[in-house]
Structure formats: C-alpha cells, structure tokens
Amino acid sequence: ILMQSGPLNTYTPIPDSINLITVIAMDLNCPSPLSEDTFVTVIYGPEVVLLSSDIDSTICDGDSVTFTATPLIYNNYEFFIGLTSIQSGPLNTFATIALSNGDSIYVIASLLGCPGPESNGIPFVVNQIPPVSVINLDGTICYGDSNTFQATPDGYDNYDFLINGTVQQSGTDTMFTFAPLNDGDSITVLATDLGCVGLISNISVASVNPLPTTMFDFDTVCAGEPMTFTDLSYPNIITRVWVFGDGDTNYGNFDIHTYQVTGSYNATLIVTDNNGCSNTAMNTVL
C-alpha cells in the first residue's frame, strides 16, 4: 500500500500499528529496486483517567486522600502535584496527607517506555485546622459565682466549651459563663470551621476560693431581756453583718440585742473573709 510519495526521505507510521516498511527511490524517472523490508511497531502513549477518594475535592489539612489512575494495564504511572513528580512506578494508586490548598494532581501513564498525555487534573481545596485559645475573664472567684471564659479568635462555625472533658456549651458564641465551678476545674475549647475540627485549646484552670463556714450562737431569754449573739464563723473573717429580723442590724463578731416583743424572729449573720467571699447563716430565734 502506497503511504507516501514525494521528495521527503522520512516517513512516520500510524500510531499503535505494526508496519512492514519498504521503499522505492526514483531519480531521473528511473525507479530503484524494492528496498529491504523493515518491521516498525509504533506505540502511542496511553491515556488514563484520574479518580479521587474524596468526591468534592475539599478536605481538611492533614486528611488522607487516595488517587487512582485507570485503567490498570500500563507499565508505569507517574503522579504529579503541580509540576513536581511525587510517585512513579507500576502502582496506579497514590495516597497522601500532605496536600496544600490549591494543589492540582494529575498522572501520566507509560507503556513500553512511551509516555502518554497528562490525565485530567484534580484541584483541591484544603481548609485549615482552626486554632483556638481560651482565657478566663474573671480570674479568681468565690464558690458559686459565675465565671466567664472567652474563646479566640471569633468567626468559626462552632465552639465547644468543655469542663473537665465534658461539653457544656456548643454553638457560635465565643463567650461561656458557668456556675458553680470547683477550684482546679479545667476549661478547654474545641473549634470547628468549614467542617474541620481543630485541636483542643490550651487549658484554663478555674481558681475558686471556698466560702467561709458561717454559724453563730445565741441565748434564749425572755422578751425585753438582752440576748447575746456570738459569731462562730471561720476562717479569716473580716466583716460581719447581723440582721436580727425585727428591723435592726449591727456589726461585730458578737452583739447584744433586745427583742421588745415576744415572737419568732429569723436572725441572719452575713460574713466576709479575707478573699472577699461571703456566706450567710440564719437561725430562728424564739
């Protein structure tokens, strides 16, 4: 079959074909004898399709993704991230946890040393793991007081506030207020953004002073006679307020009070210690 005629002394066979090539030269209208025949096998580089284990090509930083080149019939598969070759060999799969935002992955297959064209490229969106920290806005508190904590930065999709590892609040709010806390309770935050769960934050340890133990003693007397009230509260009491239940109040570690009318009264003692923590005791006085 005549495939080419003209002044060119070169001929390129059809790709993926086995050819028995002969040539007849002609000069001054005189044809030459038929040349020796030559077998030529022409292999065209194979085309492949690249698939990803992540359907939407959107992952979190550090996630593992597996890429598969199809079909699995060629000698070599060379995987690229951008212009950089990152794996070459007979395996038609490539797994990585090191993708960066905007990376595009493609593969070139080879058959008998002949490389094919680039496959389809798969560009990736890689969302960062959201870092977060927590601070105690109130410092040292007294037991029973509300304690407010703040997570930073703001703007993430969700913040989980945990006390000793148990979630107490979940949502978009960066502020968390809780009571009562115990001294030494651990408050941490876990942030989530764009589907990516961050690492646990630093630990903010609650500093909680106990309330003073509050109690008092009193006499039982007849109406119109003075009654002695004695404070038995501890430790480190610095102020005392007596509320006798008949409209009178007084201050001091003990007091003498006279009820003018026979009856039942709720006598109350309010004490404050050197940490600024207050507590209350009440007794019914007859």
Phi, psi and chi 1 to 4 in degrees:
 res  aa     phi    psi   chi1   chi2   chi3   chi4
   1 ILE       -  125.4  -60.9  173.2      -      -
   2 LEU   -73.1  120.8  177.0   63.2      -      -
   3 MET  -106.7  -26.5  -58.6  -59.2  -62.2      -
   4 GLN  -159.7  139.6  177.7  179.1  -57.2      -
   5 SER  -142.7  133.8  179.9      -      -      -
   6 GLY   155.5 -170.0      -      -      -      -
   7 PRO   -77.9  -14.3   27.5  -34.8      -      -
   8 LEU   -69.0  138.2  -69.8  177.6      -      -
   9 ASN  -100.7   14.2   68.3  -26.5      -      -
  10 THR  -124.3  152.6   59.7      -      -      -
  11 TYR  -147.2  134.6  166.1   66.7      -      -
  12 THR  -107.9  115.8  -57.5      -      -      -
  13 PRO   -68.1  167.1  -18.0   31.4      -      -
  14 ILE   -69.0  135.6  -61.3  171.6      -      -
  15 PRO   -58.2  153.0  -23.4   33.9      -      -
  16 ASP    54.1   45.0  -69.0  -25.4      -      -
  17 SER  -137.9  157.1   62.0      -      -      -
  18 ILE  -110.1  122.2  -61.4  176.2      -      -
  19 ASN  -125.4  135.2  -58.1  -86.8      -      -
  20 LEU   -98.5  107.6  177.8   62.4      -      -
  21 ILE  -102.2  127.8  -52.4  -63.8      -      -
  22 THR  -131.2  161.8   55.2      -      -      -
  23 VAL  -141.9  145.4   63.4      -      -      -
  24 ILE  -121.4  122.6  -62.9  174.7      -      -
  25 ALA   -93.9  151.8      -      -      -      -
  26 MET  -136.0  134.1 -177.4  173.9  -70.5      -
  27 ASP  -142.5  129.4 -170.7   39.5      -      -
  28 LEU    54.6   40.6  -60.2  175.5      -      -
  29 ASN    67.4   13.9  -68.5  -38.5      -      -
  30 CYS  -107.4  112.8  -61.6      -      -      -
  31 PRO   -75.9  146.8   27.2  -32.3      -      -
  32 SER   -86.1  167.1   70.1      -      -      -
  33 PRO   -64.0  161.3  -18.4   30.3      -      -
  34 LEU   -64.4  132.0 -171.9   67.9      -      -
  35 SER   -71.4  170.6   70.1      -      -      -
  36 GLU   -64.5  146.3  -64.1 -179.4   -3.9      -
  37 ASP   -85.1  152.7   53.1   19.7      -      -
  38 THR  -135.6  126.3  -60.0      -      -      -
  39 PHE   -82.2  130.5  -85.4  102.7      -      -
  40 VAL  -129.9  122.7  176.8      -      -      -
  41 THR  -104.0  122.1  -59.8      -      -      -
  42 VAL  -108.5  120.8  179.9      -      -      -
  43 ILE  -112.3  123.5  -59.8  172.7      -      -
  44 TYR   -90.4  135.7 -173.9   76.9      -      -
  45 GLY   -55.2  138.1      -      -      -      -
  46 PRO   -75.8  146.4   27.7  -34.4      -      -
  47 GLU   -95.2  139.3  -64.8 -175.0   -1.0      -
  48 VAL  -133.4  162.1  -70.6      -      -      -
  49 VAL  -116.5  135.6  174.7      -      -      -
  50 LEU  -102.2  131.3 -174.2   63.0      -      -
  51 LEU  -118.0  154.0  -55.9  174.7      -      -
  52 SER  -121.8  146.9  168.0      -      -      -
  53 SER   -73.6  -16.2   61.0      -      -      -
  54 ASP  -101.9  116.6 -171.5   85.5      -      -
  55 ILE   -64.6  -45.1  -63.3  175.4      -      -
  56 ASP   -95.9    4.5   63.7   -0.8      -      -
  57 SER    56.9   31.8  -60.3      -      -      -
  58 THR  -128.0  120.3  -60.8      -      -      -
  59 ILE  -135.0  174.3   61.6  171.4      -      -
  60 CYS   -97.6  150.5  -60.1      -      -      -
  61 ASP   -54.6  126.8 -171.8   23.6      -      -
  62 GLY    94.7   -8.3      -      -      -      -
  63 ASP   -67.3  149.7  -75.3   -6.9      -      -
  64 SER   -90.8  134.3  177.5      -      -      -
  65 VAL  -130.2  137.4 -176.5      -      -      -
  66 THR  -113.7  131.4  -60.9      -      -      -
  67 PHE  -110.4  140.4  -61.3   91.0      -      -
  68 THR  -129.5  126.3  -57.3      -      -      -
  69 ALA   -95.8  134.2      -      -      -      -
  70 THR  -127.0  145.5   58.8      -      -      -
  71 PRO   -86.3  168.5   31.9  -36.5      -      -
  72 LEU   -96.7   72.9  175.8   58.8      -      -
  73 ILE  -138.3    2.7   57.3  174.7      -      -
  74 TYR  -105.4  166.7  -58.7  126.3      -      -
  75 ASN   -74.8  -33.0  -57.5  124.7      -      -
  76 ASN  -148.7  144.4 -169.2   82.5      -      -
  77 TYR  -130.9  120.5  -61.4   86.2      -      -
  78 GLU  -110.9  118.6 -172.1  170.6    8.3      -
  79 PHE   -96.4  140.9  -68.8   85.4      -      -
  80 PHE  -126.9  141.9  -67.8   81.5      -      -
  81 ILE  -112.4  110.8  -63.9  179.7      -      -
  82 GLY    64.9 -125.0      -      -      -      -
  83 LEU   -99.2    3.8  -61.0  177.1      -      -
  84 THR  -100.2  124.8  -56.7      -      -      -
  85 SER   -75.4  127.8  173.7      -      -      -
  86 ILE  -120.0   -9.3   35.9   81.0      -      -
  87 GLN  -163.5  136.1  179.0  179.4  -63.8      -
  88 SER  -144.2  130.8 -177.9      -      -      -
  89 GLY   161.8 -170.6      -      -      -      -
  90 PRO   -74.4  -15.6   26.8  -35.0      -      -
  91 LEU   -70.1  133.9  -73.4  178.0      -      -
  92 ASN   -97.1   12.3   72.2  -37.7      -      -
  93 THR  -124.4  150.8   59.7      -      -      -
  94 PHE  -143.7  127.5  164.4   65.6      -      -
  95 ALA  -119.1  142.2      -      -      -      -
  96 THR  -150.9  153.7 -179.0      -      -      -
  97 ILE  -119.8   12.6   59.7  171.6      -      -
  98 ALA  -114.4   28.0      -      -      -      -
  99 LEU   -74.6  145.3  -69.3  177.8      -      -
 100 SER  -113.0  158.8  -61.5      -      -      -
 101 ASN   -59.1  129.7 -170.1   43.0      -      -
 102 GLY    92.2   -7.9      -      -      -      -
 103 ASP   -61.0  141.6  -80.2  -12.0      -      -
 104 SER  -122.6  132.3 -175.4      -      -      -
 105 ILE  -113.8  134.5  -64.3   84.8      -      -
 106 TYR  -144.9  172.4   62.7   92.1      -      -
 107 VAL  -138.4  148.2   63.8      -      -      -
 108 ILE  -122.6  124.3  -64.7  175.8      -      -
 109 ALA   -97.6  152.4      -      -      -      -
 110 SER  -130.0  144.3  -62.8      -      -      -
 111 LEU  -130.2  120.1  178.6   62.9      -      -
 112 LEU    53.1   40.2  -61.0  175.9      -      -
 113 GLY    84.2   -0.4      -      -      -      -
 114 CYS  -102.8  111.7  -61.5      -      -      -
 115 PRO   -77.5  144.3   28.1  -33.5      -      -
 116 GLY   -93.2 -173.7      -      -      -      -
 117 PRO   -75.3  165.5   28.2  -34.1      -      -
 118 GLU   -61.5  141.8  -66.0  180.0    4.6      -
 119 SER   -73.3 -179.4   71.7      -      -      -
 120 ASN   -59.2  143.9   57.7  -60.0      -      -
 121 GLY   -94.2  147.3      -      -      -      -
 122 ILE  -120.4  102.6  -57.0  179.0      -      -
 123 PRO   -79.3  145.4   28.0  -31.7      -      -
 124 PHE  -119.8  141.4 -100.0   77.0      -      -
 125 VAL  -100.3  120.5  174.0      -      -      -
 126 VAL  -115.8  109.9 -179.4      -      -      -
 127 ASN   -85.6  140.4  -65.9  -43.0      -      -
 128 GLN   -74.8  151.3  -66.3  -59.7  -54.5      -
 129 ILE   -73.3  123.6  -59.1  -61.1      -      -
 130 PRO   -74.4  118.0   25.6  -33.1      -      -
 131 PRO   -78.8  148.9   29.6  -33.6      -      -
 132 VAL  -151.1  149.7   67.2      -      -      -
 133 SER  -134.6  162.7   60.8      -      -      -
 134 VAL  -132.9  141.2   60.4      -      -      -
 135 ILE  -128.6  151.3   57.4  173.5      -      -
 136 ASN   -92.5  116.4 -175.3  -17.6      -      -
 137 LEU   -81.1  -14.9  -63.1 -178.3      -      -
 138 ASP  -107.6  -12.5  -63.7  -43.9      -      -
 139 GLY    67.5 -138.1      -      -      -      -
 140 THR   -81.0  133.7  -60.1      -      -      -
 141 ILE  -125.3  173.0   61.8  170.1      -      -
 142 CYS   -95.8  150.0  -61.5      -      -      -
 143 TYR   -56.8  133.1 -179.8   78.9      -      -
 144 GLY    96.6  -19.8      -      -      -      -
 145 ASP   -72.1  151.5  -70.9   -9.9      -      -
 146 SER   -74.1  140.8  -66.6      -      -      -
 147 ASN  -123.5  127.0 -158.0  167.0      -      -
 148 THR  -107.9  135.1  -61.6      -      -      -
 149 PHE  -123.2  148.5  -60.6   85.5      -      -
 150 GLN  -126.8  133.3 -178.0  178.0   22.1      -
 151 ALA   -97.0  139.3      -      -      -      -
 152 THR  -134.6  148.1   56.7      -      -      -
 153 PRO   -79.9  170.0   32.4  -37.1      -      -
 154 ASP   -89.3  177.6   59.8    5.3      -      -
 155 GLY    99.5   -4.1      -      -      -      -
 156 TYR   -80.3  166.5  -66.5  143.9      -      -
 157 ASP   -71.1  -32.0  -64.9  -25.5      -      -
 158 ASN  -156.5  146.6 -171.1   78.8      -      -
 159 TYR  -130.2  122.6  -61.1   85.2      -      -
 160 ASP  -101.1  119.7  -73.0  -24.0      -      -
 161 PHE   -97.1  130.1  -73.6   86.3      -      -
 162 LEU  -121.5  139.7  -57.3   87.6      -      -
 163 ILE  -113.3  117.8  -62.2  178.1      -      -
 164 ASN    52.7   37.2  -59.8  -33.4      -      -
 165 GLY    89.4   -2.4      -      -      -      -
 166 THR  -108.6  128.6  -59.3      -      -      -
 167 VAL   -67.5  127.3  175.4      -      -      -
 168 GLN  -110.9  -22.8  -58.1  -67.1  -28.5      -
 169 GLN  -152.0  137.6  176.4  179.8  -62.0      -
 170 SER  -139.2  132.1 -176.1      -      -      -
 171 GLY   158.5 -165.7      -      -      -      -
 172 THR   -85.6  -10.5   58.3      -      -      -
 173 ASP   -71.9  131.7 -162.2  -13.8      -      -
 174 THR   -90.2   -2.7   59.4      -      -      -
 175 MET  -108.1  139.9  -52.7  -67.7  -75.0      -
 176 PHE  -137.8  120.7  168.9   59.5      -      -
 177 THR  -118.9  133.7  -59.0      -      -      -
 178 PHE  -146.7  148.8 -169.7   85.9      -      -
 179 ALA  -158.4  145.6      -      -      -      -
 180 PRO   -90.7  147.8   32.9  -34.3      -      -
 181 LEU  -104.3  152.1  -72.5  171.9      -      -
 182 ASN  -100.8  151.4  -65.5  -54.5      -      -
 183 ASP   -59.4  128.8 -170.6   48.0      -      -
 184 GLY    93.5   -4.8      -      -      -      -
 185 ASP   -58.4  141.2  -80.1  -12.4      -      -
 186 SER  -101.7  125.1  -63.6      -      -      -
 187 ILE  -112.8  125.9  -66.9   82.0      -      -
 188 THR  -133.1  167.4   51.7      -      -      -
 189 VAL  -132.8  142.2  178.2      -      -      -
 190 LEU  -124.1  119.3 -167.8   64.3      -      -
 191 ALA  -101.3  148.5      -      -      -      -
 192 THR  -130.3  134.3  -57.0      -      -      -
 193 ASP  -148.3  131.9 -166.1   46.8      -      -
 194 LEU    53.5   36.2  -60.9  173.8      -      -
 195 GLY    80.8    0.4      -      -      -      -
 196 CYS  -102.4  125.1  -60.4      -      -      -
 197 VAL   -91.3  127.2  179.4      -      -      -
 198 GLY   -80.8  179.8      -      -      -      -
 199 LEU   -80.4  156.6  -59.7  175.2      -      -
 200 ILE   -62.9  143.3 -157.4   73.8      -      -
 201 SER   -73.4 -178.7   72.9      -      -      -
 202 ASN   -61.0  163.8   60.1  -61.4      -      -
 203 ILE   -99.2  126.3  -62.2  174.1      -      -
 204 SER  -103.6  117.8 -179.3      -      -      -
 205 VAL   -93.6  126.4  178.4      -      -      -
 206 ALA   -68.6  134.3      -      -      -      -
 207 SER  -110.5  106.3  178.1      -      -      -
 208 VAL  -125.7  119.6 -177.7      -      -      -
 209 ASN   -84.4  139.3  -72.2  -37.2      -      -
 210 PRO   -71.6  156.9   27.7  -35.4      -      -
 211 LEU   -77.9  147.9  -59.8 -178.0      -      -
 212 PRO   -66.7  147.5   24.8  -34.4      -      -
 213 THR   -77.0  123.1  -59.9      -      -      -
 214 THR  -114.9  127.0  -51.6      -      -      -
 215 MET  -160.3  157.3   62.3 -178.2   69.0      -
 216 PHE  -150.5  160.9   63.7   90.4      -      -
 217 ASP  -117.4  157.8 -163.7    9.4      -      -
 218 PHE  -154.2  158.6   57.9   91.8      -      -
 219 ASP   -85.8  161.4  -62.0  -29.6      -      -
 220 THR  -111.3  119.7  -60.0      -      -      -
 221 VAL  -135.3  175.8  -62.1      -      -      -
 222 CYS   -83.6  158.0  -61.8      -      -      -
 223 ALA   -58.0  136.4      -      -      -      -
 224 GLY    90.1  -10.4      -      -      -      -
 225 GLU   -96.4  148.1  -65.8  179.9   -6.8      -
 226 PRO   -68.4  139.2   23.0  -31.9      -      -
 227 MET  -116.9  133.6  178.4 -179.5  -68.5      -
 228 THR   -96.4  127.2  -59.4      -      -      -
 229 PHE  -109.2  129.0  -69.3   83.7      -      -
 230 THR  -124.1  125.5  -55.8      -      -      -
 231 ASP   -77.6  128.3  177.3   25.5      -      -
 232 LEU  -114.4   15.8  -56.2  176.1      -      -
 233 SER   -73.3  157.9  -55.4      -      -      -
 234 TYR  -160.7  164.5   62.9   91.9      -      -
 235 PRO   -97.7  167.7   34.8  -33.2      -      -
 236 ASN    53.0   47.2  -56.3  -42.4      -      -
 237 ILE   -76.7  132.2  -54.5  -57.7      -      -
 238 ILE  -116.9  -24.0   58.0  173.9      -      -
 239 THR  -137.3  148.3   66.1      -      -      -
 240 ARG  -138.0  136.5  -58.8  163.9  178.1   83.9
 241 VAL  -126.4  123.5  178.2      -      -      -
 242 TRP   -99.8  129.5  -62.3   93.2      -      -
 243 VAL  -122.0  109.7 -179.7      -      -      -
 244 PHE   -85.4  -10.1  -63.8  109.2      -      -
 245 GLY    90.4   -4.0      -      -      -      -
 246 ASP  -114.6   15.7   60.7   -5.7      -      -
 247 GLY   101.0  -11.8      -      -      -      -
 248 ASP   -96.8  147.7  -74.0  -12.3      -      -
 249 THR  -133.7  162.0   58.5      -      -      -
 250 ASN  -160.5  176.4 -147.2  -25.3      -      -
 251 TYR  -134.0  152.5  -54.0   89.6      -      -
 252 GLY   129.9  166.4      -      -      -      -
 253 ASN   -78.5  -13.1   60.0  -11.3      -      -
 254 PHE  -150.3  163.7   72.5   93.6      -      -
 255 ASP  -152.6  157.0 -157.6   -3.6      -      -
 256 ILE  -118.7  123.1  -63.0  174.7      -      -
 257 HIS  -133.3  143.7 -177.6   71.4      -      -
 258 THR  -116.5  122.8  -59.2      -      -      -
 259 TYR   -88.6  126.4  -71.1   97.1      -      -
 260 GLN   -84.5  -20.9  -59.0  -61.4  -31.8      -
 261 VAL  -124.2  133.4  179.1      -      -      -
 262 THR   -62.6  137.7  -59.0      -      -      -
 263 GLY   166.2 -169.1      -      -      -      -
 264 SER  -110.2  128.7  176.5      -      -      -
 265 TYR  -128.6  142.8  -60.3   91.3      -      -
 266 ASN   -93.6  101.5  -70.4  -33.3      -      -
 267 ALA   -89.4  132.6      -      -      -      -
 268 THR  -125.2  138.5  -57.2      -      -      -
 269 LEU  -118.8  127.4  172.3   62.6      -      -
 270 ILE  -114.5  120.1  -55.4  169.0      -      -
 271 VAL  -118.6  153.8  -60.1      -      -      -
 272 THR  -131.7  133.6  -57.4      -      -      -
 273 ASP   -95.8 -175.9   63.7   14.7      -      -
 274 ASN   -72.4   -6.8   60.7  -14.4      -      -
 275 ASN   -93.4    0.0  -68.4  -42.2      -      -
 276 GLY    82.8   12.5      -      -      -      -
 277 CYS   -93.9  134.7  -61.6      -      -      -
 278 SER  -114.8  151.3  -62.4      -      -      -
 279 ASN  -146.6  164.5 -156.0   -1.8      -      -
 280 THR  -132.8  141.3  -59.9      -      -      -
 281 ALA  -128.6  145.0      -      -      -      -
 282 MET  -135.5  137.3 -175.4  178.6   67.2      -
 283 ASN  -130.3  148.2  -74.7  -46.7      -      -
 284 THR   -88.9  122.9  -59.0      -      -      -
 285 VAL  -104.8  127.7  178.5      -      -      -
 286 LEU  -106.1      -  -61.6  176.4      -      -
